[in-house]
Amino acid sequence: MISSLLVIFGASTTIYCQNHGHHEFTEAQYQQHITELWTGSNYDNNDVLSLVELHDVFVHYDTNKDGTITRHEYTNLISSQAPDLSSYAHALYDIYDANGDHHLGMQDLDALYSKMDSDGDGTVSKTDFYTFWNQTLHALAHLHGHGQHLVG
């Protein structure tokens, strides 16, 4: 689940870089997070993340059950699970909110699915999923460790 990514990040915030004293992720930690995210999202354990699986991941964020997920709903849920991760929650929400209306609906999730489909074949394979999350996590690395980026 997407939330599992944020919870995984929460558990990792206790990891410090010995030389800098900042929280930093290694490439191996990023790959571990992506693997755990894939496993939690792809609940039928095949090599494709379906659009239904992606929609199912987001259902629990709609706390008032009105069919859309507001920034407030999303960030409140993430903050309650891992309070130190609100900056990730806002950044991820911005990525998910394709039309910028501050409500995640089916169109936004469909657009997210298309973004994840890096080879454009209409499905999100495991390779597509890893490509998307590698790009996303590397792009958001500046949010972790006060501007510190990925360490080797």
Summary of the structure (lengths in Angstrom):
residues: 152
radius of gyration: 15.2
end to end distance: 26.7
largest distance: 47.9
contacts: 430
relative contact order: 0.19
helix: 58%
strand: 8%
